[in-house]
Amino acid sequence: MRQSHQLPLVGLLLFSLIPSQLCEICEVSDKNDINPLLNTMMNSKCTEVTSAANVLLSLKLVGIQNQTLRKEMIKQIKYNVKRRVSDLSSGQLALIILALGACRSPEETLIYHYHLIDHLENKFQAEIKNMETHSGNPLTNYYQLSLDVLALCLFDGNYSTAEVVKRFNPENKNYYFGGQFSVDTGAMAVLALTCVKRSLINGQVKADGGDLMKISNYTKSLVEKILSKKKRNGLIGNPYSTGEAMQALFVSSDYYDENEWNCQETLNAALMEICRGAFNVPIAAAQVLPALLGKTYLDVNKDSSCVSGSGNFNISIPEPIIVTPPESQSHISVNYSVRINETYSANVTVPDGSVFLDVMEKAQKINYTIFCFTTEETPWGPYITSVQGLPASKNDRTYWELLSGGKPLDQGAGSYVVHNGENLEVRWSKY
């Protein structure tokens, strides 16, 4: 696929699609602002490969050197690519490739020793095949599909530009979750499409004028959708999608006017969320960190030296904070419901400071038949896989939605801290 020539008839079009604006980038100036993120990454055991890859990628991009943590992450990644590469999802493998090859380093050789690009190409094709046989639904999701394209694009893998154009239309249902546009999915797609567009413009892949124009139009539409999710306080989507939204907007400033996005306002809003403890799991901290230091996944470059230090300041890793629990603990009462075709409710009492999952576990003890559930561990914490024996399904696009007061939560069952008198619900939903 990677032939180094351009079709002469689209030369003028290629030139016209080269961005004319400088990327708008803002970044933190005080090292103390990001210390909580570093504390989360440095003092948590990333035993899951997705977290390990995210942390390694993030630290490499921003130039933070911690050899102990780096060796730990590489060890975890190497085990997975050596022993269970077939079990990895396409997005997990794409992240691993990005992390190992973020800059020139000894671990980059693992990509080629274990033929990871070939494996990713096959997994990407399996995603496409599943879409063809299951009503357009990939094996995983469009966030992972975008990671696949991004990694293949950056590491000279084989992918079809025509297939990208076919699948990445901004109106595709896979950009939507629970009827709402998914900001992080759209942002990752913008990064992937930007990489493909640059490859077309630079003549690294075959250039078709129609495909290039569609990619440009898709990017513009996705950027508009991302900006439409900007909150009054500057966050884009929710705290956890804001970092990747910033990355997308950094590389696409030719698609929006200067007055449509205040980078500093969004940066300040993200810093406020850090103060509130929002990014308290390693993957969340790792995903937001690059944007706060003006970096994007498009800065991955296997041929460049790994930078040392970050910006103009030296980052010291803070000591972990030890919190002593109080001797006695008060309790709170919440109303908990499970909604499928009908609604089942119970009043549940849990210790103050409990999370949503604690409520579910207590309700399960009250009435197992009605409130039984199962979970699987993910980098973001426990994910609800079934309630009353009814499983979530990727092919059927069904999932268990967590709500408070009838509004969807942007935190998981293991992270959301419940409050006295709150109305909590687990609802069988489609996306």
C-alpha positions as CSV (number, residue, x, y, z in Angstrom):
1,M,0.0,0.0,0.0
2,R,2.8,2.4,0.8
3,Q,3.9,3.5,-2.6
4,S,5.9,6.8,-2.8
5,H,4.1,8.6,-5.5
6,Q,1.2,10.9,-6.0
7,L,-1.4,11.0,-8.8
8,P,-0.6,14.2,-10.8
9,L,-4.2,15.2,-11.2
10,V,-4.7,15.8,-7.5
11,G,-1.5,17.8,-6.9
12,L,-3.4,21.1,-6.6
13,L,-6.0,19.5,-4.3
14,L,-3.2,18.1,-2.1
15,F,-1.6,21.5,-1.8
16,S,-4.9,23.2,-1.0
17,L,-5.6,20.8,1.9
18,I,-2.3,21.5,3.7
19,P,-3.2,23.2,7.0
20,S,-2.7,27.0,6.8
21,Q,-3.0,27.7,10.5
22,L,-0.5,27.0,13.3
23,C,-1.7,24.5,15.8
24,E,-3.1,26.1,18.9
25,I,-1.3,24.5,21.9
26,C,-1.3,25.5,25.5
27,E,0.5,23.8,28.4
28,V,1.0,23.9,32.1
29,S,3.9,26.1,33.4
30,D,4.0,24.9,37.0
31,K,5.2,21.4,37.7
32,N,3.0,21.2,40.9
33,D,-0.1,21.2,38.6
34,I,0.7,17.7,37.3
35,N,2.2,16.2,40.4
36,P,-1.1,14.4,41.4
37,L,-1.1,12.7,38.0
38,L,2.5,11.6,38.3
39,N,1.7,10.4,41.9
40,T,-1.1,8.2,40.5
41,M,1.0,6.7,37.8
42,M,4.2,6.2,39.8
43,N,2.5,4.7,42.9
44,S,0.0,2.4,41.3
45,K,0.7,-1.2,40.2
46,C,-0.2,-1.3,36.5
47,T,-0.8,-5.0,36.3
48,E,-3.2,-4.7,33.3
49,V,-1.5,-4.3,29.9
50,T,-3.7,-1.4,28.7
51,S,-2.7,0.7,31.8
52,A,0.9,-0.2,31.4
53,A,1.0,0.8,27.7
54,N,-0.9,4.1,28.4
55,V,1.5,5.0,31.2
56,L,4.6,4.2,29.2
57,L,3.3,6.1,26.2
58,S,2.4,9.1,28.2
59,L,5.7,9.3,30.1
60,K,7.7,8.9,26.9
61,L,5.8,11.6,25.1
62,V,6.3,14.2,27.8
63,G,9.9,13.1,28.5
64,I,9.6,12.0,32.1
65,Q,12.4,9.6,33.0
66,N,11.7,7.0,35.6
67,Q,13.7,3.9,34.9
68,T,12.2,1.7,37.6
69,L,8.6,2.4,36.4
70,R,9.7,2.1,32.7
71,K,11.2,-1.3,33.3
72,E,8.1,-2.4,35.1
73,M,5.8,-1.3,32.3
74,I,8.0,-2.9,29.6
75,K,8.1,-6.2,31.6
76,Q,4.3,-6.2,31.7
77,I,4.0,-5.4,28.0
78,K,6.7,-8.0,27.0
79,Y,4.9,-10.7,28.9
80,N,1.7,-10.0,27.0
81,V,3.1,-9.8,23.5
82,K,5.2,-12.9,24.1
83,R,2.6,-15.1,25.8
84,R,-0.9,-13.9,24.9
85,V,-0.8,-11.6,21.8
86,S,-3.7,-13.5,20.3
87,D,-5.8,-12.5,23.4
88,L,-5.1,-8.8,23.1
89,S,-7.8,-6.6,21.5
90,S,-6.8,-4.6,18.4
91,G,-6.8,-1.4,20.4
92,Q,-4.6,-2.9,23.2
93,L,-2.0,-4.0,20.6
94,A,-2.1,-0.6,18.9
95,L,-1.4,1.1,22.2
96,I,1.5,-1.3,22.9
97,I,3.0,-0.4,19.5
98,L,2.6,3.3,20.2
99,A,4.2,2.9,23.6
100,L,7.1,0.8,22.6
101,G,7.9,3.0,19.5
102,A,7.1,6.4,20.9
103,C,10.7,7.3,20.5
104,R,14.0,5.6,19.7
105,S,14.7,3.2,22.5
106,P,15.8,-0.4,23.1
107,E,12.3,-1.7,23.6
108,E,11.3,-0.5,20.1
109,T,12.8,-3.8,18.8
110,L,10.0,-5.8,20.5
111,I,7.7,-4.4,17.8
112,Y,9.6,-6.2,15.1
113,H,10.9,-9.2,17.1
114,Y,7.3,-10.2,17.8
115,H,5.9,-9.0,14.5
116,L,3.4,-6.8,16.2
117,I,2.6,-4.8,13.1
118,D,1.6,-7.9,11.2
119,H,-0.6,-9.0,14.2
120,L,-2.2,-5.6,14.3
121,E,-3.0,-5.7,10.5
122,N,-4.7,-9.0,11.0
123,K,-6.7,-7.8,14.0
124,F,-7.7,-4.7,12.1
125,Q,-9.0,-6.8,9.3
126,A,-10.9,-9.0,11.8
127,E,-12.6,-5.8,13.0
128,I,-13.6,-4.9,9.5
129,K,-14.9,-8.4,8.8
130,N,-17.0,-8.3,12.0
131,M,-18.5,-5.0,10.8
132,E,-19.5,-6.6,7.5
133,T,-21.3,-9.5,9.2
134,H,-22.7,-7.8,12.3
135,S,-24.6,-4.7,11.1
136,G,-21.5,-2.5,11.1
137,N,-20.4,-3.3,14.6
138,P,-16.7,-3.9,15.1
139,L,-15.3,-6.5,17.5
140,T,-14.4,-3.8,19.9
141,N,-15.4,-0.1,19.3
142,Y,-14.5,2.8,17.2
143,Y,-12.1,4.2,19.8
144,Q,-10.0,1.1,19.3
145,L,-10.5,1.1,15.6
146,S,-9.1,4.6,15.5
147,L,-6.1,3.5,17.5
148,D,-5.5,0.7,15.0
149,V,-5.4,3.1,12.1
150,L,-3.2,5.6,14.0
151,A,-0.6,2.9,14.9
152,L,-0.6,1.4,11.4
153,C,-0.3,4.9,9.9
154,L,2.6,5.9,12.1
155,F,4.5,2.6,11.8
156,D,4.1,2.0,8.1
157,G,1.6,-0.8,8.4
158,N,-0.8,-1.8,5.7
159,Y,-4.3,-0.4,5.7
160,S,-6.7,0.7,3.0
161,T,-7.4,4.4,2.7
162,A,-10.6,3.5,0.9
163,E,-11.6,1.4,3.9
164,V,-10.9,4.3,6.3
165,V,-13.1,6.6,4.2
166,K,-15.8,4.0,4.1
167,R,-15.8,3.4,7.9
168,F,-15.0,6.7,9.4
169,N,-17.9,8.8,8.2
170,P,-18.8,11.1,11.1
171,E,-22.5,10.0,11.0
172,N,-21.5,6.4,11.7
173,K,-23.5,5.0,14.6
174,N,-20.3,3.9,16.3
175,Y,-19.4,7.4,17.3
176,Y,-22.4,7.5,19.5
177,F,-23.0,6.0,22.9
178,G,-26.4,6.1,24.5
179,G,-27.5,8.5,21.8
180,Q,-24.8,10.9,22.6
181,F,-21.7,11.7,20.5
182,S,-18.6,10.1,22.2
183,V,-16.0,12.9,22.5
184,D,-13.0,10.6,23.1
185,T,-14.0,8.3,20.2
186,G,-14.3,11.3,17.9
187,A,-11.0,12.8,19.2
188,M,-9.1,9.5,18.5
189,A,-10.6,9.4,15.0
190,V,-9.4,12.9,14.3
191,L,-5.9,11.9,15.3
192,A,-6.1,8.8,13.1
193,L,-7.6,10.7,10.1
194,T,-5.0,13.5,10.5
195,C,-2.2,10.9,10.3
196,V,-3.7,9.4,7.1
197,K,-4.2,12.8,5.6
198,R,-0.6,13.7,6.2
199,S,0.6,10.5,4.7
200,L,-1.5,11.2,1.6
201,I,-0.2,14.8,1.3
202,N,3.4,13.7,1.8
203,G,3.0,11.0,-0.9
204,Q,3.7,8.1,1.5
205,V,0.5,6.4,0.3
206,K,-1.5,6.4,-2.9
207,A,-3.4,9.7,-3.2
208,D,-6.9,9.8,-4.4
209,G,-8.4,13.2,-4.6
210,G,-11.9,12.1,-3.6
211,D,-10.6,10.1,-0.6
212,L,-8.5,13.0,0.6
213,M,-11.4,15.5,0.3
214,K,-13.6,13.1,2.3
215,I,-11.0,12.7,5.0
216,S,-10.7,16.4,5.3
217,N,-14.5,16.8,5.4
218,Y,-14.8,14.0,8.0
219,T,-12.2,15.7,10.2
220,K,-13.9,19.1,10.0
221,S,-17.3,17.5,10.9
222,L,-15.8,15.6,13.9
223,V,-14.1,18.7,15.1
224,E,-17.4,20.5,15.0
225,K,-19.0,17.7,17.0
226,I,-16.2,17.8,19.6
227,L,-16.5,21.5,20.0
228,S,-20.3,21.2,20.4
229,K,-19.7,19.2,23.6
230,K,-17.6,22.0,25.2
231,K,-19.0,22.9,28.6
232,R,-19.3,26.4,30.1
233,N,-16.3,25.7,32.4
234,G,-14.1,24.6,29.4
235,L,-14.3,20.9,29.8
236,I,-15.1,19.0,26.5
237,G,-17.5,16.1,27.0
238,N,-16.4,15.1,30.5
239,P,-13.1,15.3,32.5
240,Y,-11.9,12.0,31.1
241,S,-12.5,12.9,27.4
242,T,-11.0,16.4,27.7
243,G,-7.4,15.4,27.3
244,E,-7.9,13.6,24.1
245,A,-10.2,16.3,22.8
246,M,-7.4,18.8,23.4
247,Q,-5.0,16.6,21.4
248,A,-7.5,16.5,18.5
249,L,-8.0,20.2,18.6
250,F,-4.2,20.8,18.8
251,V,-3.8,19.1,15.4
252,S,-6.9,20.4,13.7
253,S,-6.8,24.2,14.2
254,D,-7.4,24.8,10.5
255,Y,-10.9,23.4,10.9
256,Y,-12.2,25.9,13.5
257,D,-12.0,29.7,14.2
258,E,-9.8,31.1,16.9
259,N,-12.8,32.2,18.9
260,E,-14.5,28.8,18.9
261,W,-12.1,27.3,21.5
262,N,-10.1,28.8,24.3
263,C,-7.3,26.4,24.9
264,Q,-6.3,28.0,28.2
265,E,-9.8,27.8,29.6
266,T,-10.0,24.1,28.9
267,L,-6.5,23.6,30.4
268,N,-7.6,25.4,33.6
269,A,-10.8,23.3,33.8
270,A,-8.7,20.1,33.5
271,L,-6.3,21.3,36.2
272,M,-9.3,22.0,38.5
273,E,-10.5,18.4,37.9
274,I,-7.0,17.2,39.0
275,C,-7.4,19.1,42.2
276,R,-10.8,17.4,42.7
277,G,-9.1,14.0,42.4
278,A,-10.8,13.0,39.1
279,F,-7.8,11.2,37.5
280,N,-7.3,8.8,40.3
281,V,-6.6,5.7,38.2
282,P,-3.3,5.3,36.2
283,I,-5.0,5.1,32.8
284,A,-7.0,8.3,33.4
285,A,-3.9,10.2,34.5
286,A,-1.9,8.9,31.6
287,Q,-4.5,9.9,29.0
288,V,-4.8,13.5,30.2
289,L,-1.1,14.2,30.8
290,P,0.2,14.5,27.2
291,A,-2.3,17.3,26.3
292,L,-1.5,19.2,29.5
293,L,2.1,19.4,28.3
294,G,1.2,20.2,24.7
295,K,1.8,16.7,23.3
296,T,-0.4,14.5,21.1
297,Y,-0.2,10.9,20.0
298,L,0.9,12.2,16.6
299,D,4.2,13.2,18.3
300,V,5.0,9.5,18.4
301,N,8.2,9.0,16.3
302,K,10.2,5.8,16.4
303,D,13.1,7.6,14.7
304,S,13.5,10.5,17.1
305,S,15.5,10.5,20.3
306,C,13.6,10.2,23.5
307,V,13.4,13.6,25.1
308,S,14.5,14.2,28.6
309,G,12.7,16.5,30.9
310,S,9.4,18.2,30.1
311,G,9.3,21.7,28.8
312,N,11.4,24.1,30.8
313,F,11.1,22.4,34.2
314,N,12.4,19.4,36.0
315,I,9.7,17.1,37.3
316,S,10.2,15.5,40.7
317,I,8.0,12.5,41.6
318,P,6.0,13.3,44.8
319,E,5.9,10.9,47.7
320,P,2.7,8.9,48.0
321,I,0.1,10.4,50.3
322,I,-1.0,8.1,53.1
323,V,-4.5,8.6,54.3
324,T,-5.5,7.3,57.8
325,P,-9.1,6.2,57.9
326,P,-11.2,7.5,60.8
327,E,-11.8,5.3,63.8
328,S,-15.6,5.4,63.4
329,Q,-17.5,5.7,60.2
330,S,-20.9,7.2,59.6
331,H,-23.4,5.6,57.2
332,I,-25.7,6.9,54.5
333,S,-28.8,5.7,52.8
334,V,-29.5,5.6,49.0
335,N,-32.2,4.3,46.8
336,Y,-30.9,1.7,44.3
337,S,-32.8,0.4,41.3
338,V,-32.3,-2.0,38.5
339,R,-34.3,-1.3,35.3
340,I,-34.8,-3.8,32.5
341,N,-38.4,-4.0,31.3
342,E,-39.6,-3.1,34.8
343,T,-37.9,-1.4,37.7
344,Y,-36.7,-3.2,40.9
345,S,-35.8,-1.0,43.9
346,A,-34.4,-1.2,47.4
347,N,-33.2,1.2,50.0
348,V,-29.5,0.5,50.7
349,T,-27.4,1.6,53.7
350,V,-23.6,1.8,53.1
351,P,-20.7,3.5,54.9
352,D,-20.1,7.2,54.0
353,G,-17.5,7.4,51.2
354,S,-18.8,4.2,49.5
355,V,-18.7,3.9,45.7
356,F,-21.5,2.7,43.4
357,L,-20.1,-0.8,43.4
358,D,-20.4,-1.0,47.2
359,V,-24.1,-0.2,46.8
360,M,-24.6,-2.9,44.2
361,E,-22.8,-5.5,46.4
362,K,-24.9,-4.6,49.4
363,A,-28.2,-4.8,47.3
364,Q,-27.1,-8.2,46.0
365,K,-26.9,-9.4,49.6
366,I,-30.4,-8.1,50.3
367,N,-31.9,-9.9,47.3
368,Y,-29.6,-12.0,45.1
369,T,-32.3,-12.9,42.5
370,I,-33.1,-9.3,41.7
371,F,-29.8,-7.6,42.2
372,C,-27.2,-10.2,41.3
373,F,-24.5,-8.9,38.9
374,T,-21.1,-9.8,37.4
375,T,-18.1,-7.6,36.5
376,E,-14.8,-7.8,34.7
377,E,-11.8,-5.9,35.6
378,T,-10.7,-3.1,33.2
379,P,-8.0,-0.4,33.3
380,W,-10.8,2.0,34.4
381,G,-11.9,-0.4,37.2
382,P,-14.8,-2.9,37.4
383,Y,-17.1,-3.0,34.4
384,I,-20.6,-4.3,34.8
385,T,-21.0,-7.3,32.4
386,S,-24.4,-8.6,33.5
387,V,-27.3,-8.0,35.9
388,Q,-29.9,-10.7,36.7
389,G,-27.9,-12.9,34.3
390,L,-28.6,-10.6,31.3
391,P,-25.2,-9.9,29.7
392,A,-23.9,-6.8,27.8
393,S,-23.2,-7.5,24.2
394,K,-21.0,-5.6,21.7
395,N,-22.7,-7.1,18.7
396,D,-26.1,-6.2,20.0
397,R,-24.7,-2.8,21.2
398,T,-26.2,-3.3,24.7
399,Y,-24.6,-2.3,28.0
400,W,-25.5,-1.6,31.6
401,E,-25.7,2.1,32.1
402,L,-25.1,3.7,35.5
403,L,-27.2,6.7,36.5
404,S,-27.8,9.1,39.3
405,G,-31.0,11.1,39.5
406,G,-31.8,9.9,36.0
407,K,-28.6,11.3,34.6
408,P,-25.7,9.1,33.1
409,L,-22.5,9.0,35.2
410,D,-19.1,9.7,33.6
411,Q,-17.4,7.6,36.2
412,G,-17.4,3.8,36.7
413,A,-19.0,1.7,39.4
414,G,-15.7,1.5,41.3
415,S,-15.0,5.2,41.2
416,Y,-18.2,7.1,41.6
417,V,-18.7,8.1,45.3
418,V,-22.3,8.0,46.3
419,H,-24.1,10.5,48.5
420,N,-26.8,10.3,51.1
421,G,-30.4,10.3,49.7
422,E,-29.1,9.7,46.1
423,N,-31.2,7.8,43.6
424,L,-29.0,5.4,41.8
425,E,-29.9,3.2,38.9
426,V,-28.4,0.5,36.7
427,R,-30.3,0.5,33.4
428,W,-30.3,-2.0,30.5
429,S,-29.5,0.3,27.5
430,K,-28.5,0.3,23.9
431,Y,-25.9,2.5,22.2
